[in-house]
Amino acid sequence: MSELTYLWAGISLLADWQVILMMVLGLLFGIITGAIPGFSTPLAISVMLPVTFSMDPLAAIVFLTCIYAGGNFGSSISAILINIPGSPQAIVTGLDGYPMTQQGRGNEALGIAVASSAVGNLIGAIFLILIMPLLVKFALSFGPPELFLVGVIGLTVIASLHKSFLKAAIAGAFGILLGTIGMTTTGSTRGTWGYYELLDGISLIPALIGLIGFSELFMMLQRTYVVGNTVTNKRDGRHDLKQLLGGFKQTFRHPVTLLRASTLGVLIGGLPGAGGTVASVVSYNEGKRYSKNGANFGKGEPEGVINAEAANNASEGGALALMLSLGIPGGLATAVLIGGFMLQGLIPGPRLFIDNPELMYGVMSAQIFASFMLLFFGLVVSFYAAKIIQVPTIVLIPLIALFSIVGTYAVKLLMFDIYVMLIFALLGIVLRKFDYPLIAVILGLILGPILDGQLMRTYQGAGKLSASIFLERPVSIFLLAVLALSLLPLVVRLIKGYLNKKDIADG
């Protein structure tokens, strides 16, 4: 049978009310849980694994993958409205999404996020079906040197996060230092201070909630409402709906941005260990570089939200391609999904497509239908979720604090994580006071382990560390060229700054 025949057979399997119901329920569950700080997408999938045990294999897998799709979007809701990302991949969305909320444009930002997420998910699903073999072959060419360079490219975005390059660099370096805490690939430990809870490194969710979320609560104490001090925040529903749909339509005025961000998301999502966070970081950086409104990024620029959300959701297609074809999880969410497949007696890998081609094409095709469903359900959930900014902060702050603490504890059921969150909350307040970018610390914390681990594996594989390791591999040379292009705007910026200072001094 041809690939088209298998594809049609897979699509035909979706014409079942039980499968459609599971798609809807999975998508809604993913969106709602994704918006809860600390209730990450991997956690949402793992909670539902026992429920799928008695299901039909197609319905079960579609249910879990739709949770994955919904969670990727849902995490952006809290990032936009209250600056507490539901999961790490939504950090970059909050860079422009939350400033838009502060400007009274929260519904617009949510509309943009819905449209970008749906388009990114759709393009990711199309890539998943059409070019999966090519993507997998490309991913297989990535060894430790290439993955190290991907992490370095991700770091280049730090340079553009703040008006002061020095402060951004210090914050990023501090984050990388924190990211190296824990057990190394050689079995030694660093910076654990005897706490076994730190052997796996600093848990990202508590650090994220504390640094960005809890420190934001401290800033909210100075305001009556999230976006100001007056009850004018309580607008009528028609205005909110108009703004939501306006943001939705605005997204499609940037087709090139959508396509570029989605393509980057798919390619990076197909790399082991990269995931949606790295995809959104790289996409945001490239979007800022190419956009005519690049100077407005970080100040409430719609294109910033588009770049982050399209890449984040498109990365799902790349991650699923890697998992389904090779059985290699691209991140924690796909690792949990492998467990869902095994519950149904299915082992991800090449044999899966040989033994169950119709089922696999049904699972992949479901992602296309889920993208269109996301357009509707995303708008509905966002419309009602946006009402949160109309609640007085005197009510909102205790509720957010409670959810944050519960969400932090729920990750590993450890009181230690709550202490970590509180420490990072104090750190966040101090960094805000002295105007250091919080996002730079978070990016360093995320990318630090990737850089550390892949550099060590590069050394172990070659027996040395030298420039020749990177110059002898075609993919590494390509990535070095990308890195050079990424650093070019920074070099130009530093030269201009130096010349301006020199002119003032000579003046």
BAKOLGU-919642 format. One record per residue (C-alpha): residue number from 0; residue in three letters; x, y, z. Coordinates in steps of 0.02 Angstrom, whole numbers, always signed. Example, Ala and Ser with C-alpha at 12.3 -4.5 7.8 and 13.67 -1.06 7.14 Angstrom:
<sites>
(0,ALA,(+615,-225,+390))
(1,SER,(+684,-53,+357))
</sites>
This chain:
<sites>
(0,MET,(+0,+0,+0))
(1,SER,(+57,+178,-36))
(2,GLU,(+82,+314,+93))
(3,LEU,(-74,+404,+29))
(4,THR,(-177,+247,+54))
(5,TYR,(-116,+230,+232))
(6,LEU,(-152,+414,+261))
(7,TRP,(-330,+399,+199))
(8,ALA,(-356,+241,+304))
(9,GLY,(-291,+334,+456))
(10,ILE,(-407,+481,+427))
(11,SER,(-553,+361,+408))
(12,LEU,(-518,+291,+581))
(13,LEU,(-551,+464,+655))
(14,ALA,(-733,+460,+597))
(15,ASP,(-787,+387,+763))
(16,TRP,(-883,+486,+894))
(17,GLN,(-779,+411,+1036))
(18,VAL,(-616,+465,+954))
(19,ILE,(-686,+640,+920))
(20,LEU,(-746,+653,+1101))
(21,MET,(-573,+604,+1164))
(22,MET,(-495,+738,+1052))
(23,VAL,(-609,+872,+1126))
(24,LEU,(-587,+815,+1306))
(25,GLY,(-399,+798,+1287))
(26,LEU,(-383,+971,+1210))
(27,LEU,(-490,+1054,+1345))
(28,PHE,(-400,+963,+1486))
(29,GLY,(-232,+1014,+1413))
(30,ILE,(-282,+1198,+1394))
(31,ILE,(-354,+1213,+1569))
(32,THR,(-215,+1120,+1660))
(33,GLY,(-82,+1206,+1554))
(34,ALA,(-144,+1374,+1619))
(35,ILE,(-118,+1321,+1800))
(36,PRO,(+58,+1367,+1859))
(37,GLY,(+154,+1211,+1905))
(38,PHE,(+29,+1092,+1823))
(39,SER,(+143,+1056,+1676))
(40,THR,(+96,+963,+1518))
(41,PRO,(+198,+807,+1565))
(42,LEU,(+107,+804,+1733))
(43,ALA,(-63,+821,+1647))
(44,ILE,(-22,+676,+1530))
(45,SER,(+43,+567,+1670))
(46,VAL,(-113,+598,+1776))
(47,MET,(-222,+535,+1632))
(48,LEU,(-118,+381,+1589))
(49,PRO,(-219,+262,+1702))
(50,VAL,(-381,+326,+1623))
(51,THR,(-323,+268,+1450))
(52,PHE,(-282,+89,+1500))
(53,SER,(-452,+18,+1451))
(54,MET,(-477,+129,+1298))
(55,ASP,(-463,+85,+1115))
(56,PRO,(-280,+116,+1063))
(57,LEU,(-323,+255,+939))
(58,ALA,(-439,+346,+1060))
(59,ALA,(-310,+330,+1200))
(60,ILE,(-162,+396,+1100))
(61,VAL,(-265,+536,+1022))
(62,PHE,(-326,+587,+1195))
(63,LEU,(-147,+599,+1262))
(64,THR,(-75,+690,+1110))
(65,CYS,(-218,+816,+1117))
(66,ILE,(-176,+851,+1300))
(67,TYR,(+0,+885,+1236))
(68,ALA,(-66,+1006,+1103))
(69,GLY,(-185,+1094,+1223))
(70,GLY,(-56,+1110,+1360))
(71,ASN,(+69,+1194,+1244))
(72,PHE,(-57,+1333,+1214))
(73,GLY,(-136,+1337,+1388))
(74,SER,(+28,+1378,+1472))
(75,SER,(+29,+1544,+1380))
(76,ILE,(-134,+1602,+1461))
(77,SER,(-63,+1629,+1635))
(78,ALA,(+100,+1696,+1561))
(79,ILE,(+2,+1831,+1469))
(80,LEU,(-123,+1876,+1605))
(81,ILE,(-23,+1867,+1767))
(82,ASN,(+157,+1840,+1709))
(83,ILE,(+164,+1664,+1782))
(84,PRO,(+200,+1542,+1640))
(85,GLY,(+102,+1380,+1656))
(86,SER,(+258,+1288,+1594))
(87,PRO,(+436,+1335,+1544))
(88,GLN,(+399,+1347,+1358))
(89,ALA,(+281,+1494,+1390))
(90,ILE,(+416,+1602,+1469))
(91,VAL,(+456,+1689,+1305))
(92,THR,(+270,+1718,+1269))
(93,GLY,(+260,+1820,+1429))
(94,LEU,(+399,+1938,+1372))
(95,ASP,(+275,+2033,+1263))
(96,GLY,(+110,+1953,+1316))
(97,TYR,(+113,+2021,+1494))
(98,PRO,(+163,+2199,+1444))
(99,MET,(+13,+2195,+1326))
(100,THR,(-98,+2148,+1475))
(101,GLN,(-26,+2292,+1575))
(102,GLN,(-71,+2406,+1430))
(103,GLY,(-251,+2346,+1433))
(104,ARG,(-225,+2231,+1282))
(105,GLY,(-229,+2063,+1370))
(106,ASN,(-372,+1997,+1262))
(107,GLU,(-280,+2050,+1105))
(108,ALA,(-125,+1953,+1164))
(109,LEU,(-232,+1799,+1200))
(110,GLY,(-311,+1809,+1026))
(111,ILE,(-138,+1816,+949))
(112,ALA,(-82,+1669,+1056))
(113,VAL,(-232,+1563,+1002))
(114,ALA,(-206,+1595,+817))
(115,SER,(-16,+1573,+825))
(116,SER,(-32,+1413,+926))
(117,ALA,(-159,+1338,+806))
(118,VAL,(-57,+1383,+651))
(119,GLY,(+104,+1320,+732))
(120,ASN,(+19,+1158,+782))
(121,LEU,(-54,+1138,+606))
(122,ILE,(+112,+1165,+519))
(123,GLY,(+195,+1048,+644))
(124,ALA,(+64,+914,+604))
(125,ILE,(+87,+936,+416))
(126,PHE,(+276,+923,+435))
(127,LEU,(+249,+770,+544))
(128,ILE,(+157,+682,+403))
(129,LEU,(+252,+744,+250))
(130,ILE,(+435,+757,+297))
(131,MET,(+455,+648,+450))
(132,PRO,(+588,+534,+372))
(133,LEU,(+693,+685,+319))
(134,LEU,(+674,+767,+489))
(135,VAL,(+726,+611,+581))
(136,LYS,(+879,+589,+468))
(137,PHE,(+927,+769,+502))
(138,ALA,(+908,+745,+690))
(139,LEU,(+1016,+588,+685))
(140,SER,(+1160,+693,+617))
(141,PHE,(+1161,+792,+780))
(142,GLY,(+1290,+730,+903))
(143,PRO,(+1348,+813,+1065))
(144,PRO,(+1448,+950,+974))
(145,GLU,(+1295,+1002,+873))
(146,LEU,(+1179,+999,+1023))
(147,PHE,(+1305,+1106,+1119))
(148,LEU,(+1303,+1234,+978))
(149,VAL,(+1111,+1234,+979))
(150,GLY,(+1121,+1282,+1164))
(151,VAL,(+1247,+1420,+1126))
(152,ILE,(+1133,+1489,+989))
(153,GLY,(+993,+1491,+1117))
(154,LEU,(+1102,+1596,+1231))
(155,THR,(+1122,+1733,+1100))
(156,VAL,(+945,+1791,+1138))
(157,ILE,(+1006,+1848,+1310))
(158,ALA,(+1101,+1989,+1228))
(159,SER,(+938,+2065,+1167))
(160,LEU,(+838,+2049,+1327))
(161,HIS,(+887,+2213,+1407))
(162,LYS,(+944,+2387,+1364))
(163,SER,(+1103,+2351,+1462))
(164,PHE,(+1201,+2209,+1384))
(165,LEU,(+1310,+2196,+1540))
(166,LYS,(+1161,+2166,+1655))
(167,ALA,(+1086,+2039,+1535))
(168,ALA,(+1253,+1948,+1522))
(169,ILE,(+1276,+1945,+1712))
(170,ALA,(+1099,+1879,+1739))
(171,GLY,(+1122,+1747,+1603))
(172,ALA,(+1290,+1691,+1672))
(173,PHE,(+1213,+1678,+1846))
(174,GLY,(+1073,+1570,+1774))
(175,ILE,(+1198,+1456,+1686))
(176,LEU,(+1294,+1438,+1850))
(177,LEU,(+1134,+1387,+1939))
(178,GLY,(+1097,+1266,+1798))
(179,THR,(+1258,+1170,+1829))
(180,ILE,(+1205,+1123,+2007))
(181,GLY,(+1180,+937,+2031))
(182,MET,(+1261,+775,+1975))
(183,THR,(+1372,+781,+1821))
(184,THR,(+1387,+650,+1683))
(185,THR,(+1545,+588,+1770))
(186,GLY,(+1452,+552,+1932))
(187,SER,(+1523,+696,+2035))
(188,THR,(+1413,+827,+2118))
(189,ARG,(+1419,+1017,+2113))
(190,GLY,(+1337,+1147,+2223))
(191,THR,(+1216,+1028,+2310))
(192,TRP,(+1276,+1074,+2486))
(193,GLY,(+1231,+898,+2541))
(194,TYR,(+1047,+911,+2488))
(195,TYR,(+999,+754,+2392))
(196,GLU,(+850,+849,+2319))
(197,LEU,(+976,+947,+2213))
(198,LEU,(+1061,+795,+2135))
(199,ASP,(+952,+815,+1979))
(200,GLY,(+982,+1003,+1980))
(201,ILE,(+868,+1145,+2029))
(202,SER,(+688,+1099,+1986))
(203,LEU,(+634,+1218,+1848))
(204,ILE,(+450,+1238,+1894))
(205,PRO,(+481,+1301,+2074))
(206,ALA,(+619,+1416,+2011))
(207,LEU,(+508,+1482,+1872))
(208,ILE,(+357,+1512,+1985))
(209,GLY,(+463,+1595,+2118))
(210,LEU,(+573,+1703,+2009))
(211,ILE,(+440,+1768,+1891))
(212,GLY,(+273,+1730,+1974))
(213,PHE,(+295,+1760,+2160))
(214,SER,(+403,+1913,+2131))
(215,GLU,(+264,+1981,+2019))
(216,LEU,(+143,+1963,+2165))
(217,PHE,(+254,+2082,+2263))
(218,MET,(+235,+2209,+2122))
(219,MET,(+46,+2182,+2118))
(220,LEU,(+35,+2240,+2299))
(221,GLN,(+58,+2416,+2231))
(222,ARG,(-93,+2403,+2115))
(223,THR,(-280,+2384,+2141))
(224,TYR,(-299,+2283,+1982))
(225,VAL,(-176,+2187,+1874))
(226,VAL,(-174,+2325,+1743))
(227,GLY,(-195,+2477,+1851))
(228,ASN,(-282,+2557,+1999))
(229,THR,(-455,+2596,+1932))
(230,VAL,(-614,+2496,+1904))
(231,THR,(-610,+2544,+1721))
(232,ASN,(-531,+2373,+1699))
(233,LYS,(-709,+2305,+1709))
(234,ARG,(-757,+2323,+1528))
(235,ASP,(-908,+2244,+1448))
(236,GLY,(-898,+2075,+1366))
(237,ARG,(-924,+2145,+1190))
(238,HIS,(-766,+2250,+1205))
(239,ASP,(-666,+2102,+1268))
(240,LEU,(-731,+1989,+1128))
(241,LYS,(-693,+2122,+997))
(242,GLN,(-516,+2139,+1063))
(243,LEU,(-492,+1950,+1071))
(244,LEU,(-550,+1927,+890))
(245,GLY,(-448,+2079,+838))
(246,GLY,(-289,+1997,+903))
(247,PHE,(-341,+1835,+818))
(248,LYS,(-360,+1920,+648))
(249,GLN,(-203,+2024,+672))
(250,THR,(-98,+1866,+679))
(251,PHE,(-134,+1822,+499))
(252,ARG,(-62,+1988,+441))
(253,HIS,(+109,+1913,+477))
(254,PRO,(+115,+1756,+367))
(255,VAL,(+304,+1760,+345))
(256,THR,(+330,+1771,+534))
(257,LEU,(+209,+1627,+564))
(258,LEU,(+294,+1517,+434))
(259,ARG,(+472,+1557,+493))
(260,ALA,(+431,+1530,+677))
(261,SER,(+335,+1369,+643))
(262,THR,(+475,+1299,+534))
(263,LEU,(+605,+1337,+668))
(264,GLY,(+491,+1258,+797))
(265,VAL,(+475,+1096,+698))
(266,LEU,(+662,+1082,+663))
(267,ILE,(+716,+1119,+842))
(268,GLY,(+575,+1013,+915))
(269,GLY,(+648,+866,+819))
(270,LEU,(+813,+879,+915))
(271,PRO,(+830,+769,+1071))
(272,GLY,(+823,+874,+1228))
(273,ALA,(+785,+1038,+1141))
(274,GLY,(+596,+1052,+1155))
(275,GLY,(+475,+1197,+1147))
(276,THR,(+573,+1311,+1264))
(277,VAL,(+729,+1315,+1156))
(278,ALA,(+621,+1327,+1000))
(279,SER,(+528,+1480,+1064))
(280,VAL,(+691,+1562,+1122))
(281,VAL,(+777,+1541,+954))
(282,SER,(+620,+1593,+858))
(283,TYR,(+599,+1748,+966))
(284,ASN,(+779,+1798,+937))
(285,GLU,(+767,+1773,+749))
(286,GLY,(+599,+1863,+744))
(287,LYS,(+672,+2013,+833))
(288,ARG,(+818,+2016,+713))
(289,TYR,(+709,+2014,+556))
(290,SER,(+562,+2120,+616))
(291,LYS,(+549,+2304,+575))
(292,ASN,(+476,+2322,+750))
(293,GLY,(+622,+2231,+832))
(294,ALA,(+656,+2377,+950))
(295,ASN,(+482,+2353,+1026))
(296,PHE,(+509,+2170,+1072))
(297,GLY,(+489,+2150,+1260))
(298,LYS,(+376,+2304,+1271))
(299,GLY,(+212,+2228,+1212))
(300,GLU,(+249,+2187,+1029))
(301,PRO,(+121,+2069,+949))
(302,GLU,(+255,+1992,+836))
(303,GLY,(+348,+1936,+993))
(304,VAL,(+197,+1833,+1047))
(305,ILE,(+178,+1762,+871))
(306,ASN,(+360,+1706,+862))
(307,ALA,(+355,+1624,+1034))
(308,GLU,(+187,+1535,+1020))
(309,ALA,(+201,+1475,+840))
(310,ALA,(+372,+1398,+872))
(311,ASN,(+321,+1324,+1040))
(312,ASN,(+170,+1234,+967))
(313,ALA,(+255,+1183,+804))
(314,SER,(+393,+1100,+905))
(315,GLU,(+264,+968,+952))
(316,GLY,(+268,+903,+772))
(317,GLY,(+457,+884,+774))
(318,ALA,(+457,+802,+946))
(319,LEU,(+321,+678,+895))
(320,ALA,(+415,+636,+734))
(321,LEU,(+571,+594,+833))
(322,MET,(+473,+492,+960))
(323,LEU,(+364,+396,+837))
(324,SER,(+503,+354,+713))
(325,LEU,(+648,+318,+829))
(326,GLY,(+571,+297,+1001))
(327,ILE,(+679,+442,+1063))
(328,PRO,(+587,+568,+1174))
(329,GLY,(+625,+748,+1128))
(330,GLY,(+577,+804,+1304))
(331,LEU,(+485,+755,+1462))
(332,ALA,(+311,+764,+1383))
(333,THR,(+355,+643,+1243))
(334,ALA,(+442,+531,+1369))
(335,VAL,(+276,+516,+1463))
(336,LEU,(+186,+488,+1297))
(337,ILE,(+298,+337,+1265))
(338,GLY,(+225,+265,+1425))
(339,GLY,(+51,+292,+1354))
(340,PHE,(+98,+197,+1196))
(341,MET,(+170,+53,+1296))
(342,LEU,(+9,+40,+1398))
(343,GLN,(-76,-1,+1233))
(344,GLY,(+57,-129,+1186))
(345,LEU,(+138,-11,+1061))
(346,ILE,(+326,+19,+1057))
(347,PRO,(+375,+184,+971))
(348,GLY,(+504,+156,+835))
(349,PRO,(+519,+103,+652))
(350,ARG,(+422,-59,+680))
(351,LEU,(+271,+41,+736))
(352,PHE,(+246,+107,+559))
(353,ILE,(+274,-64,+483))
(354,ASP,(+152,-155,+598))
(355,ASN,(+21,-18,+626))
(356,PRO,(+30,+108,+481))
(357,GLU,(-156,+152,+483))
(358,LEU,(-153,+183,+670))
(359,MET,(+1,+294,+659))
(360,TYR,(-68,+397,+516))
(361,GLY,(-230,+413,+615))
(362,VAL,(-133,+481,+764))
(363,MET,(-37,+604,+655))
(364,SER,(-193,+660,+560))
(365,ALA,(-281,+691,+725))
(366,GLN,(-157,+831,+758))
(367,ILE,(-221,+923,+605))
(368,PHE,(-401,+913,+666))
(369,ALA,(-344,+963,+842))
(370,SER,(-267,+1122,+768))
(371,PHE,(-437,+1179,+702))
(372,MET,(-522,+1131,+865))
(373,LEU,(-393,+1236,+957))
(374,LEU,(-450,+1390,+862))
(375,PHE,(-624,+1374,+939))
(376,PHE,(-590,+1305,+1113))
(377,GLY,(-438,+1416,+1134))
(378,LEU,(-543,+1572,+1103))
(379,VAL,(-682,+1514,+1221))
(380,VAL,(-564,+1472,+1365))
(381,SER,(-463,+1631,+1336))
(382,PHE,(-619,+1741,+1339))
(383,TYR,(-669,+1680,+1511))
(384,ALA,(-491,+1666,+1577))
(385,ALA,(-461,+1849,+1534))
(386,LYS,(-590,+1898,+1665))
(387,ILE,(-455,+1865,+1795))
(388,ILE,(-380,+2037,+1766))
(389,GLN,(-545,+2114,+1823))
(390,VAL,(-527,+2037,+1996))
(391,PRO,(-453,+2156,+2128))
(392,THR,(-275,+2111,+2176))
(393,ILE,(-326,+2099,+2360))
(394,VAL,(-424,+1943,+2308))
(395,LEU,(-311,+1886,+2167))
(396,ILE,(-144,+1886,+2259))
(397,PRO,(-192,+1759,+2394))
(398,LEU,(-273,+1646,+2263))
(399,ILE,(-122,+1652,+2147))
(400,ALA,(-6,+1623,+2295))
(401,LEU,(-107,+1471,+2348))
(402,PHE,(-111,+1397,+2172))
(403,SER,(+75,+1430,+2151))
(404,ILE,(+118,+1342,+2314))
(405,VAL,(+4,+1194,+2273))
(406,GLY,(+71,+1185,+2094))
(407,THR,(+250,+1190,+2157))
(408,TYR,(+220,+1053,+2283))
(409,ALA,(+124,+944,+2158))
(410,VAL,(+275,+925,+2042))
(411,LYS,(+373,+809,+2158))
(412,LEU,(+273,+815,+2321))
(413,LEU,(+423,+892,+2410))
(414,MET,(+422,+1034,+2536))
(415,PHE,(+599,+1069,+2477))
(416,ASP,(+528,+1134,+2311))
(417,ILE,(+423,+1262,+2406))
(418,TYR,(+582,+1324,+2493))
(419,VAL,(+667,+1336,+2323))
(420,MET,(+519,+1436,+2257))
(421,LEU,(+526,+1559,+2403))
(422,ILE,(+715,+1582,+2383))
(423,PHE,(+693,+1619,+2199))
(424,ALA,(+549,+1738,+2241))
(425,LEU,(+668,+1840,+2350))
(426,LEU,(+798,+1832,+2212))
(427,GLY,(+669,+1894,+2087))
(428,ILE,(+623,+2044,+2196))
(429,VAL,(+808,+2092,+2213))
(430,LEU,(+840,+2074,+2026))
(431,ARG,(+685,+2179,+1986))
(432,LYS,(+743,+2313,+2107))
(433,PHE,(+913,+2329,+2021))
(434,ASP,(+837,+2309,+1846))
(435,TYR,(+914,+2142,+1796))
(436,PRO,(+813,+2040,+1668))
(437,LEU,(+730,+1890,+1753))
(438,ILE,(+709,+1798,+1589))
(439,ALA,(+898,+1795,+1565))
(440,VAL,(+918,+1698,+1728))
(441,ILE,(+782,+1574,+1677))
(442,LEU,(+859,+1547,+1505))
(443,GLY,(+1028,+1518,+1585))
(444,LEU,(+949,+1394,+1705))
(445,ILE,(+868,+1300,+1560))
(446,LEU,(+1015,+1303,+1441))
(447,GLY,(+1151,+1277,+1574))
(448,PRO,(+1123,+1088,+1592))
(449,ILE,(+1114,+1068,+1402))
(450,LEU,(+1279,+1160,+1377))
(451,ASP,(+1364,+1071,+1522))
(452,GLY,(+1305,+896,+1475))
(453,GLN,(+1339,+908,+1288))
(454,LEU,(+1510,+989,+1312))
(455,MET,(+1560,+848,+1430))
(456,ARG,(+1497,+717,+1306))
(457,THR,(+1594,+805,+1167))
(458,TYR,(+1752,+793,+1272))
(459,GLN,(+1720,+610,+1318))
(460,GLY,(+1688,+564,+1136))
(461,ALA,(+1840,+652,+1063))
(462,GLY,(+1957,+638,+1212))
(463,LYS,(+1993,+824,+1196))
(464,LEU,(+1914,+994,+1172))
(465,SER,(+1969,+1095,+1023))
(466,ALA,(+1898,+1200,+882))
(467,SER,(+1937,+1061,+759))
(468,ILE,(+1797,+954,+834))
(469,PHE,(+1668,+1080,+772))
(470,LEU,(+1756,+1122,+607))
(471,GLU,(+1766,+941,+549))
(472,ARG,(+1577,+911,+551))
(473,PRO,(+1464,+985,+414))
(474,VAL,(+1314,+1013,+529))
(475,SER,(+1426,+1098,+658))
(476,ILE,(+1495,+1215,+523))
(477,PHE,(+1317,+1260,+473))
(478,LEU,(+1271,+1296,+655))
(479,LEU,(+1428,+1402,+678))
(480,ALA,(+1372,+1506,+529))
(481,VAL,(+1199,+1526,+609))
(482,LEU,(+1285,+1576,+772))
(483,ALA,(+1389,+1707,+683))
(484,LEU,(+1233,+1781,+603))
(485,SER,(+1145,+1782,+773))
(486,LEU,(+1290,+1876,+852))
(487,LEU,(+1306,+2004,+711))
(488,PRO,(+1169,+2122,+776))
(489,LEU,(+1251,+2120,+949))
(490,VAL,(+1422,+2163,+876))
(491,VAL,(+1345,+2307,+777))
(492,ARG,(+1252,+2367,+932))
(493,LEU,(+1412,+2366,+1037))
(494,ILE,(+1511,+2457,+903))
(495,LYS,(+1376,+2591,+886))
(496,GLY,(+1371,+2611,+1075))
(497,TYR,(+1561,+2631,+1081))
(498,LEU,(+1563,+2758,+940))
(499,ASN,(+1422,+2859,+1021))
(500,LYS,(+1516,+2866,+1185))
(501,LYS,(+1675,+2915,+1092))
(502,ASP,(+1584,+3055,+1001))
(503,ILE,(+1514,+3121,+1166))
(504,ALA,(+1687,+3114,+1245))
(505,ASP,(+1766,+3204,+1095))
(506,GLY,(+1621,+3329,+1092))
</sites>
